[in-house]
Amino acid sequence: MTAFQAPIFQSLELARKWVNLQSLDEEVMLCKVGRIYKSDDTVSFRYEFHNHHSAYSMNNDITVVKWEVIEGWH
């Protein structure tokens, strides 16, 4: 499994349980990501899996308000 193939979670506990059942093909990081959505301008925090490249590309994503790495697996 790659970070790109991982689903997005609303629960930290579910994300951790899910990744521990996977066979990883790359180093992945679990990130807490706050995104703003145009529909109502509210920020929604979710748990997403990223690799190094996709994590740093969030700095250029205008929908991302805040992101932080929680932990990683390899």
PDB file with one MODEL, atoms N, CA, C and O in Angstrom:
MODEL        1
ATOM      1  N   MET A   1       0.827  -1.160   0.000  1.00  0.00           N
ATOM      2  CA  MET A   1       0.000   0.000   0.000  1.00  0.00           C
ATOM      3  C   MET A   1       0.888   1.246   0.000  1.00  0.00           C
ATOM      4  O   MET A   1       1.908   1.296   0.688  1.00  0.00           O
ATOM      5  N   THR A   2       0.490   2.230  -0.770  1.00  0.00           N
ATOM      6  CA  THR A   2       1.168   3.518  -0.764  1.00  0.00           C
ATOM      7  C   THR A   2       0.284   4.544  -0.069  1.00  0.00           C
ATOM      8  O   THR A   2      -0.904   4.300   0.142  1.00  0.00           O
ATOM      9  N   ALA A   3       0.848   5.678   0.284  1.00  0.00           N
ATOM     10  CA  ALA A   3       0.074   6.737   0.936  1.00  0.00           C
ATOM     11  C   ALA A   3      -1.070   7.201   0.039  1.00  0.00           C
ATOM     12  O   ALA A   3      -2.153   7.526   0.526  1.00  0.00           O
ATOM     13  N   PHE A   4      -0.831   7.231  -1.259  1.00  0.00           N
ATOM     14  CA  PHE A   4      -1.851   7.667  -2.209  1.00  0.00           C
ATOM     15  C   PHE A   4      -3.082   6.759  -2.189  1.00  0.00           C
ATOM     16  O   PHE A   4      -4.194   7.218  -2.447  1.00  0.00           O
ATOM     17  N   GLN A   5      -2.891   5.496  -1.891  1.00  0.00           N
ATOM     18  CA  GLN A   5      -3.976   4.523  -1.895  1.00  0.00           C
ATOM     19  C   GLN A   5      -4.777   4.509  -0.592  1.00  0.00           C
ATOM     20  O   GLN A   5      -5.836   3.884  -0.528  1.00  0.00           O
ATOM     21  N   ALA A   6      -4.295   5.175   0.425  1.00  0.00           N
ATOM     22  CA  ALA A   6      -4.943   5.127   1.741  1.00  0.00           C
ATOM     23  C   ALA A   6      -6.187   6.007   1.792  1.00  0.00           C
ATOM     24  O   ALA A   6      -6.223   7.075   1.180  1.00  0.00           O
ATOM     25  N   PRO A   7      -7.192   5.564   2.513  1.00  0.00           N
ATOM     26  CA  PRO A   7      -8.384   6.407   2.693  1.00  0.00           C
ATOM     27  C   PRO A   7      -8.097   7.541   3.673  1.00  0.00           C
ATOM     28  O   PRO A   7      -7.056   7.562   4.329  1.00  0.00           O
ATOM     29  N   ILE A   8      -9.020   8.468   3.760  1.00  0.00           N
ATOM     30  CA  ILE A   8      -8.947   9.570   4.717  1.00  0.00           C
ATOM     31  C   ILE A   8      -9.864   9.210   5.880  1.00  0.00           C
ATOM     32  O   ILE A   8     -10.966   8.700   5.677  1.00  0.00           O
ATOM     33  N   PHE A   9      -9.405   9.477   7.092  1.00  0.00           N
ATOM     34  CA  PHE A   9     -10.140   9.090   8.290  1.00  0.00           C
ATOM     35  C   PHE A   9     -10.549  10.306   9.099  1.00  0.00           C
ATOM     36  O   PHE A   9      -9.860  11.326   9.093  1.00  0.00           O
ATOM     37  N   GLN A  10     -11.670  10.197   9.794  1.00  0.00           N
ATOM     38  CA  GLN A  10     -12.096  11.236  10.725  1.00  0.00           C
ATOM     39  C   GLN A  10     -11.670  10.901  12.148  1.00  0.00           C
ATOM     40  O   GLN A  10     -11.771  11.741  13.041  1.00  0.00           O
ATOM     41  N   SER A  11     -11.199   9.687  12.361  1.00  0.00           N
ATOM     42  CA  SER A  11     -10.802   9.218  13.682  1.00  0.00           C
ATOM     43  C   SER A  11      -9.336   8.793  13.678  1.00  0.00           C
ATOM     44  O   SER A  11      -8.912   8.016  12.823  1.00  0.00           O
ATOM     45  N   LEU A  12      -8.572   9.300  14.628  1.00  0.00           N
ATOM     46  CA  LEU A  12      -7.171   8.920  14.762  1.00  0.00           C
ATOM     47  C   LEU A  12      -7.041   7.440  15.086  1.00  0.00           C
ATOM     48  O   LEU A  12      -6.173   6.760  14.538  1.00  0.00           O
ATOM     49  N   GLU A  13      -7.880   6.941  15.957  1.00  0.00           N
ATOM     50  CA  GLU A  13      -7.812   5.531  16.359  1.00  0.00           C
ATOM     51  C   GLU A  13      -8.077   4.592  15.182  1.00  0.00           C
ATOM     52  O   GLU A  13      -7.388   3.584  15.027  1.00  0.00           O
ATOM     53  N   LEU A  14      -9.071   4.918  14.352  1.00  0.00           N
ATOM     54  CA  LEU A  14      -9.359   4.087  13.179  1.00  0.00           C
ATOM     55  C   LEU A  14      -8.224   4.119  12.169  1.00  0.00           C
ATOM     56  O   LEU A  14      -7.908   3.098  11.559  1.00  0.00           O
ATOM     57  N   ALA A  15      -7.612   5.275  11.990  1.00  0.00           N
ATOM     58  CA  ALA A  15      -6.483   5.390  11.061  1.00  0.00           C
ATOM     59  C   ALA A  15      -5.318   4.520  11.524  1.00  0.00           C
ATOM     60  O   ALA A  15      -4.705   3.818  10.721  1.00  0.00           O
ATOM     61  N   ARG A  16      -5.020   4.567  12.804  1.00  0.00           N
ATOM     62  CA  ARG A  16      -3.930   3.740  13.349  1.00  0.00           C
ATOM     63  C   ARG A  16      -4.231   2.248  13.210  1.00  0.00           C
ATOM     64  O   ARG A  16      -3.356   1.472  12.823  1.00  0.00           O
ATOM     65  N   LYS A  17      -5.449   1.849  13.521  1.00  0.00           N
ATOM     66  CA  LYS A  17      -5.816   0.436  13.389  1.00  0.00           C
ATOM     67  C   LYS A  17      -5.717  -0.015  11.941  1.00  0.00           C
ATOM     68  O   LYS A  17      -5.232  -1.110  11.657  1.00  0.00           O
ATOM     69  N   TRP A  18      -6.176   0.829  11.029  1.00  0.00           N
ATOM     70  CA  TRP A  18      -6.176   0.482   9.616  1.00  0.00           C
ATOM     71  C   TRP A  18      -4.758   0.296   9.095  1.00  0.00           C
ATOM     72  O   TRP A  18      -4.473  -0.701   8.432  1.00  0.00           O
ATOM     73  N   VAL A  19      -3.865   1.237   9.383  1.00  0.00           N
ATOM     74  CA  VAL A  19      -2.508   1.158   8.830  1.00  0.00           C
ATOM     75  C   VAL A  19      -1.738  -0.038   9.380  1.00  0.00           C
ATOM     76  O   VAL A  19      -0.892  -0.602   8.685  1.00  0.00           O
ATOM     77  N   ASN A  20      -2.019  -0.425  10.604  1.00  0.00           N
ATOM     78  CA  ASN A  20      -1.324  -1.580  11.181  1.00  0.00           C
ATOM     79  C   ASN A  20      -1.713  -2.894  10.524  1.00  0.00           C
ATOM     80  O   ASN A  20      -1.029  -3.901  10.707  1.00  0.00           O
ATOM     81  N   LEU A  21      -2.798  -2.902   9.766  1.00  0.00           N
ATOM     82  CA  LEU A  21      -3.219  -4.104   9.045  1.00  0.00           C
ATOM     83  C   LEU A  21      -2.700  -4.138   7.605  1.00  0.00           C
ATOM     84  O   LEU A  21      -2.925  -5.113   6.889  1.00  0.00           O
ATOM     85  N   GLN A  22      -2.009  -3.082   7.180  1.00  0.00           N
ATOM     86  CA  GLN A  22      -1.581  -2.953   5.789  1.00  0.00           C
ATOM     87  C   GLN A  22      -0.160  -3.473   5.565  1.00  0.00           C
ATOM     88  O   GLN A  22       0.651  -3.541   6.488  1.00  0.00           O
ATOM     89  N   SER A  23       0.108  -3.829   4.336  1.00  0.00           N
ATOM     90  CA  SER A  23       1.465  -4.133   3.879  1.00  0.00           C
ATOM     91  C   SER A  23       1.949  -2.886   3.148  1.00  0.00           C
ATOM     92  O   SER A  23       1.419  -2.540   2.092  1.00  0.00           O
ATOM     93  N   LEU A  24       2.939  -2.220   3.697  1.00  0.00           N
ATOM     94  CA  LEU A  24       3.367  -0.919   3.175  1.00  0.00           C
ATOM     95  C   LEU A  24       4.413  -1.058   2.079  1.00  0.00           C
ATOM     96  O   LEU A  24       5.347  -1.851   2.189  1.00  0.00           O
ATOM     97  N   ASP A  25       4.240  -0.271   1.016  1.00  0.00           N
ATOM     98  CA  ASP A  25       5.196  -0.242  -0.086  1.00  0.00           C
ATOM     99  C   ASP A  25       6.116   0.967  -0.028  1.00  0.00           C
ATOM    100  O   ASP A  25       7.035   1.087  -0.839  1.00  0.00           O
ATOM    101  N   GLU A  26       5.877   1.865   0.924  1.00  0.00           N
ATOM    102  CA  GLU A  26       6.707   3.055   1.090  1.00  0.00           C
ATOM    103  C   GLU A  26       6.535   3.551   2.521  1.00  0.00           C
ATOM    104  O   GLU A  26       5.628   3.119   3.232  1.00  0.00           O
ATOM    105  N   GLU A  27       7.401   4.447   2.930  1.00  0.00           N
ATOM    106  CA  GLU A  27       7.241   5.073   4.236  1.00  0.00           C
ATOM    107  C   GLU A  27       6.032   5.997   4.179  1.00  0.00           C
ATOM    108  O   GLU A  27       5.919   6.823   3.274  1.00  0.00           O
ATOM    109  N   VAL A  28       5.136   5.858   5.140  1.00  0.00           N
ATOM    110  CA  VAL A  28       3.952   6.710   5.191  1.00  0.00           C
ATOM    111  C   VAL A  28       3.905   7.440   6.524  1.00  0.00           C
ATOM    112  O   VAL A  28       4.372   6.938   7.546  1.00  0.00           O
ATOM    113  N   MET A  29       3.333   8.631   6.488  1.00  0.00           N
ATOM    114  CA  MET A  29       3.169   9.430   7.685  1.00  0.00           C
ATOM    115  C   MET A  29       1.682   9.715   7.872  1.00  0.00           C
ATOM    116  O   MET A  29       0.977  10.045   6.919  1.00  0.00           O
ATOM    117  N   LEU A  30       1.226   9.584   9.091  1.00  0.00           N
ATOM    118  CA  LEU A  30      -0.144   9.934   9.420  1.00  0.00           C
ATOM    119  C   LEU A  30      -0.152  11.408   9.814  1.00  0.00           C
ATOM    120  O   LEU A  30       0.545  11.818  10.742  1.00  0.00           O
ATOM    121  N   CYS A  31      -0.939  12.187   9.107  1.00  0.00           N
ATOM    122  CA  CYS A  31      -0.981  13.633   9.322  1.00  0.00           C
ATOM    123  C   CYS A  31      -2.379  14.073   9.722  1.00  0.00           C
ATOM    124  O   CYS A  31      -3.375  13.560   9.212  1.00  0.00           O
ATOM    125  N   LYS A  32      -2.443  15.026  10.638  1.00  0.00           N
ATOM    126  CA  LYS A  32      -3.697  15.697  10.951  1.00  0.00           C
ATOM    127  C   LYS A  32      -3.749  16.922  10.057  1.00  0.00           C
ATOM    128  O   LYS A  32      -2.894  17.803  10.151  1.00  0.00           O
ATOM    129  N   VAL A  33      -4.747  16.980   9.193  1.00  0.00           N
ATOM    130  CA  VAL A  33      -4.815  18.019   8.166  1.00  0.00           C
ATOM    131  C   VAL A  33      -6.107  18.804   8.325  1.00  0.00           C
ATOM    132  O   VAL A  33      -7.198  18.235   8.366  1.00  0.00           O
ATOM    133  N   GLY A  34      -5.967  20.106   8.412  1.00  0.00           N
ATOM    134  CA  GLY A  34      -7.127  20.990   8.436  1.00  0.00           C
ATOM    135  C   GLY A  34      -7.295  21.625   7.072  1.00  0.00           C
ATOM    136  O   GLY A  34      -6.402  22.321   6.586  1.00  0.00           O
ATOM    137  N   ARG A  35      -8.430  21.387   6.461  1.00  0.00           N
ATOM    138  CA  ARG A  35      -8.723  21.945   5.140  1.00  0.00           C
ATOM    139  C   ARG A  35      -9.959  22.830   5.227  1.00  0.00           C
ATOM    140  O   ARG A  35     -10.883  22.564   5.996  1.00  0.00           O
ATOM    141  N   ILE A  36      -9.957  23.880   4.428  1.00  0.00           N
ATOM    142  CA  ILE A  36     -11.120  24.752   4.337  1.00  0.00           C
ATOM    143  C   ILE A  36     -11.862  24.410   3.050  1.00  0.00           C
ATOM    144  O   ILE A  36     -11.260  24.209   1.996  1.00  0.00           O
ATOM    145  N   TYR A  37     -13.159  24.351   3.166  1.00  0.00           N
ATOM    146  CA  TYR A  37     -13.992  24.013   2.028  1.00  0.00           C
ATOM    147  C   TYR A  37     -14.838  25.217   1.639  1.00  0.00           C
ATOM    148  O   TYR A  37     -15.429  25.873   2.498  1.00  0.00           O
ATOM    149  N   LYS A  38     -14.894  25.501   0.359  1.00  0.00           N
ATOM    150  CA  LYS A  38     -15.601  26.680  -0.149  1.00  0.00           C
ATOM    151  C   LYS A  38     -17.094  26.654   0.136  1.00  0.00           C
ATOM    152  O   LYS A  38     -17.718  27.711   0.230  1.00  0.00           O
ATOM    153  N   SER A  39     -17.667  25.495   0.274  1.00  0.00           N
ATOM    154  CA  SER A  39     -19.122  25.408   0.445  1.00  0.00           C
ATOM    155  C   SER A  39     -19.614  26.192   1.664  1.00  0.00           C
ATOM    156  O   SER A  39     -20.678  26.809   1.617  1.00  0.00           O
ATOM    157  N   ASP A  40     -18.846  26.170   2.749  1.00  0.00           N
ATOM    158  CA  ASP A  40     -19.287  26.918   3.934  1.00  0.00           C
ATOM    159  C   ASP A  40     -18.134  27.595   4.679  1.00  0.00           C
ATOM    160  O   ASP A  40     -18.334  28.112   5.779  1.00  0.00           O
ATOM    161  N   ASP A  41     -16.944  27.599   4.102  1.00  0.00           N
ATOM    162  CA  ASP A  41     -15.767  28.263   4.675  1.00  0.00           C
ATOM    163  C   ASP A  41     -15.404  27.778   6.086  1.00  0.00           C
ATOM    164  O   ASP A  41     -14.811  28.527   6.861  1.00  0.00           O
ATOM    165  N   THR A  42     -15.749  26.556   6.415  1.00  0.00           N
ATOM    166  CA  THR A  42     -15.345  26.012   7.705  1.00  0.00           C
ATOM    167  C   THR A  42     -14.122  25.119   7.514  1.00  0.00           C
ATOM    168  O   THR A  42     -13.900  24.562   6.439  1.00  0.00           O
ATOM    169  N   VAL A  43     -13.346  25.000   8.571  1.00  0.00           N
ATOM    170  CA  VAL A  43     -12.161  24.142   8.543  1.00  0.00           C
ATOM    171  C   VAL A  43     -12.539  22.781   9.106  1.00  0.00           C
ATOM    172  O   VAL A  43     -13.146  22.683  10.172  1.00  0.00           O
ATOM    173  N   SER A  44     -12.177  21.750   8.388  1.00  0.00           N
ATOM    174  CA  SER A  44     -12.451  20.384   8.805  1.00  0.00           C
ATOM    175  C   SER A  44     -11.118  19.668   8.999  1.00  0.00           C
ATOM    176  O   SER A  44     -10.290  19.655   8.088  1.00  0.00           O
ATOM    177  N   PHE A  45     -10.897  19.075  10.167  1.00  0.00           N
ATOM    178  CA  PHE A  45      -9.676  18.328  10.441  1.00  0.00           C
ATOM    179  C   PHE A  45      -9.931  16.847  10.221  1.00  0.00           C
ATOM    180  O   PHE A  45     -10.895  16.274  10.729  1.00  0.00           O
ATOM    181  N   ARG A  46      -9.028  16.241   9.440  1.00  0.00           N
ATOM    182  CA  ARG A  46      -9.109  14.809   9.166  1.00  0.00           C
ATOM    183  C   ARG A  46      -7.712  14.217   9.246  1.00  0.00           C
ATOM    184  O   ARG A  46      -6.718  14.941   9.309  1.00  0.00           O
ATOM    185  N   TYR A  47      -7.649  12.909   9.244  1.00  0.00           N
ATOM    186  CA  TYR A  47      -6.378  12.187   9.325  1.00  0.00           C
ATOM    187  C   TYR A  47      -6.097  11.566   7.971  1.00  0.00           C
ATOM    188  O   TYR A  47      -6.870  10.751   7.466  1.00  0.00           O
ATOM    189  N   GLU A  48      -4.962  11.973   7.388  1.00  0.00           N
ATOM    190  CA  GLU A  48      -4.581  11.539   6.049  1.00  0.00           C
ATOM    191  C   GLU A  48      -3.193  10.918   6.099  1.00  0.00           C
ATOM    192  O   GLU A  48      -2.353  11.308   6.909  1.00  0.00           O
ATOM    193  N   PHE A  49      -2.966   9.948   5.223  1.00  0.00           N
ATOM    194  CA  PHE A  49      -1.644   9.347   5.091  1.00  0.00           C
ATOM    195  C   PHE A  49      -0.921  10.010   3.926  1.00  0.00           C
ATOM    196  O   PHE A  49      -1.490  10.200   2.851  1.00  0.00           O
ATOM    197  N   HIS A  50       0.340  10.359   4.156  1.00  0.00           N
ATOM    198  CA  HIS A  50       1.162  11.015   3.141  1.00  0.00           C
ATOM    199  C   HIS A  50       2.550  10.404   3.123  1.00  0.00           C
ATOM    200  O   HIS A  50       3.019   9.866   4.126  1.00  0.00           O
ATOM    201  N   ASN A  51       3.210  10.496   1.958  1.00  0.00           N
ATOM    202  CA  ASN A  51       4.635  10.213   1.889  1.00  0.00           C
ATOM    203  C   ASN A  51       5.347  11.557   2.026  1.00  0.00           C
ATOM    204  O   ASN A  51       4.689  12.586   2.180  1.00  0.00           O
ATOM    205  N   HIS A  52       6.683  11.566   1.971  1.00  0.00           N
ATOM    206  CA  HIS A  52       7.411  12.831   2.169  1.00  0.00           C
ATOM    207  C   HIS A  52       7.024  13.875   1.130  1.00  0.00           C
ATOM    208  O   HIS A  52       6.816  15.043   1.458  1.00  0.00           O
ATOM    209  N   HIS A  53       6.930  13.452  -0.108  1.00  0.00           N
ATOM    210  CA  HIS A  53       6.626  14.401  -1.179  1.00  0.00           C
ATOM    211  C   HIS A  53       5.233  15.009  -1.019  1.00  0.00           C
ATOM    212  O   HIS A  53       5.073  16.227  -1.102  1.00  0.00           O
ATOM    213  N   SER A  54       4.237  14.175  -0.793  1.00  0.00           N
ATOM    214  CA  SER A  54       2.875  14.703  -0.689  1.00  0.00           C
ATOM    215  C   SER A  54       2.686  15.539   0.573  1.00  0.00           C
ATOM    216  O   SER A  54       1.898  16.485   0.573  1.00  0.00           O
ATOM    217  N   ALA A  55       3.399  15.201   1.651  1.00  0.00           N
ATOM    218  CA  ALA A  55       3.283  15.998   2.876  1.00  0.00           C
ATOM    219  C   ALA A  55       3.800  17.416   2.645  1.00  0.00           C
ATOM    220  O   ALA A  55       3.139  18.389   3.010  1.00  0.00           O
ATOM    221  N   TYR A  56       4.960  17.529   2.048  1.00  0.00           N
ATOM    222  CA  TYR A  56       5.522  18.863   1.825  1.00  0.00           C
ATOM    223  C   TYR A  56       4.773  19.631   0.745  1.00  0.00           C
ATOM    224  O   TYR A  56       4.803  20.861   0.731  1.00  0.00           O
ATOM    225  N   SER A  57       4.103  18.924  -0.159  1.00  0.00           N
ATOM    226  CA  SER A  57       3.327  19.634  -1.178  1.00  0.00           C
ATOM    227  C   SER A  57       2.077  20.275  -0.586  1.00  0.00           C
ATOM    228  O   SER A  57       1.466  21.135  -1.220  1.00  0.00           O
ATOM    229  N   MET A  58       1.690  19.869   0.624  1.00  0.00           N
ATOM    230  CA  MET A  58       0.541  20.512   1.268  1.00  0.00           C
ATOM    231  C   MET A  58       0.825  21.983   1.577  1.00  0.00           C
ATOM    232  O   MET A  58      -0.105  22.772   1.742  1.00  0.00           O
ATOM    233  N   ASN A  59       2.107  22.353   1.656  1.00  0.00           N
ATOM    234  CA  ASN A  59       2.451  23.759   1.889  1.00  0.00           C
ATOM    235  C   ASN A  59       1.977  24.654   0.750  1.00  0.00           C
ATOM    236  O   ASN A  59       1.772  25.851   0.951  1.00  0.00           O
ATOM    237  N   ASN A  60       1.802  24.095  -0.434  1.00  0.00           N
ATOM    238  CA  ASN A  60       1.356  24.854  -1.601  1.00  0.00           C
ATOM    239  C   ASN A  60      -0.119  24.643  -1.918  1.00  0.00           C
ATOM    240  O   ASN A  60      -0.614  25.154  -2.922  1.00  0.00           O
ATOM    241  N   ASP A  61      -0.813  23.907  -1.088  1.00  0.00           N
ATOM    242  CA  ASP A  61      -2.230  23.608  -1.312  1.00  0.00           C
ATOM    243  C   ASP A  61      -3.074  24.682  -0.627  1.00  0.00           C
ATOM    244  O   ASP A  61      -3.033  24.815   0.596  1.00  0.00           O
ATOM    245  N   ILE A  62      -3.829  25.439  -1.399  1.00  0.00           N
ATOM    246  CA  ILE A  62      -4.587  26.559  -0.831  1.00  0.00           C
ATOM    247  C   ILE A  62      -5.755  26.106   0.037  1.00  0.00           C
ATOM    248  O   ILE A  62      -6.313  26.913   0.780  1.00  0.00           O
ATOM    249  N   THR A  63      -6.134  24.842  -0.040  1.00  0.00           N
ATOM    250  CA  THR A  63      -7.220  24.352   0.820  1.00  0.00           C
ATOM    251  C   THR A  63      -6.719  23.937   2.195  1.00  0.00           C
ATOM    252  O   THR A  63      -7.522  23.761   3.111  1.00  0.00           O
ATOM    253  N   VAL A  64      -5.400  23.776   2.360  1.00  0.00           N
ATOM    254  CA  VAL A  64      -4.832  23.329   3.632  1.00  0.00           C
ATOM    255  C   VAL A  64      -4.542  24.537   4.520  1.00  0.00           C
ATOM    256  O   VAL A  64      -3.767  25.421   4.156  1.00  0.00           O
ATOM    257  N   VAL A  65      -5.173  24.558   5.679  1.00  0.00           N
ATOM    258  CA  VAL A  65      -4.972  25.637   6.638  1.00  0.00           C
ATOM    259  C   VAL A  65      -3.832  25.290   7.588  1.00  0.00           C
ATOM    260  O   VAL A  65      -2.995  26.137   7.900  1.00  0.00           O
ATOM    261  N   LYS A  66      -3.803  24.034   8.048  1.00  0.00           N
ATOM    262  CA  LYS A  66      -2.786  23.580   8.989  1.00  0.00           C
ATOM    263  C   LYS A  66      -2.603  22.086   8.807  1.00  0.00           C
ATOM    264  O   LYS A  66      -3.556  21.362   8.522  1.00  0.00           O
ATOM    265  N   TRP A  67      -1.348  21.622   8.977  1.00  0.00           N
ATOM    266  CA  TRP A  67      -1.110  20.195   8.953  1.00  0.00           C
ATOM    267  C   TRP A  67       0.049  19.873   9.881  1.00  0.00           C
ATOM    268  O   TRP A  67       0.959  20.681  10.070  1.00  0.00           O
ATOM    269  N   GLU A  68      -0.001  18.680  10.454  1.00  0.00           N
ATOM    270  CA  GLU A  68       1.078  18.230  11.312  1.00  0.00           C
ATOM    271  C   GLU A  68       1.224  16.714  11.191  1.00  0.00           C
ATOM    272  O   GLU A  68       0.241  15.993  11.018  1.00  0.00           O
ATOM    273  N   VAL A  69       2.451  16.251  11.285  1.00  0.00           N
ATOM    274  CA  VAL A  69       2.722  14.819  11.242  1.00  0.00           C
ATOM    275  C   VAL A  69       2.513  14.261  12.641  1.00  0.00           C
ATOM    276  O   VAL A  69       3.068  14.775  13.612  1.00  0.00           O
ATOM    277  N   ILE A  70       1.720  13.218  12.738  1.00  0.00           N
ATOM    278  CA  ILE A  70       1.450  12.576  14.037  1.00  0.00           C
ATOM    279  C   ILE A  70       2.460  11.454  14.275  1.00  0.00           C
ATOM    280  O   ILE A  70       3.075  11.380  15.339  1.00  0.00           O
ATOM    281  N   GLU A  71       2.626  10.578  13.274  1.00  0.00           N
ATOM    282  CA  GLU A  71       3.584   9.480  13.368  1.00  0.00           C
ATOM    283  C   GLU A  71       3.822   8.871  11.998  1.00  0.00           C
ATOM    284  O   GLU A  71       3.104   9.170  11.044  1.00  0.00           O
ATOM    285  N   GLY A  72       4.822   8.023  11.903  1.00  0.00           N
ATOM    286  CA  GLY A  72       5.156   7.422  10.614  1.00  0.00           C
ATOM    287  C   GLY A  72       5.425   5.940  10.725  1.00  0.00           C
ATOM    288  O   GLY A  72       5.714   5.425  11.805  1.00  0.00           O
ATOM    289  N   TRP A  73       5.327   5.251   9.586  1.00  0.00           N
ATOM    290  CA  TRP A  73       5.587   3.809   9.472  1.00  0.00           C
ATOM    291  C   TRP A  73       6.439   3.567   8.231  1.00  0.00           C
ATOM    292  O   TRP A  73       6.347   4.290   7.239  1.00  0.00           O
ATOM    293  N   HIS A  74       7.267   2.531   8.314  1.00  0.00           N
ATOM    294  CA  HIS A  74       8.030   2.104   7.126  1.00  0.00           C
ATOM    295  C   HIS A  74       8.261   0.613   7.154  1.00  0.00           C
ATOM    296  O   HIS A  74       8.882   0.068   6.242  1.00  0.00           O
TER     297      HIS A  74
ENDMDL
END
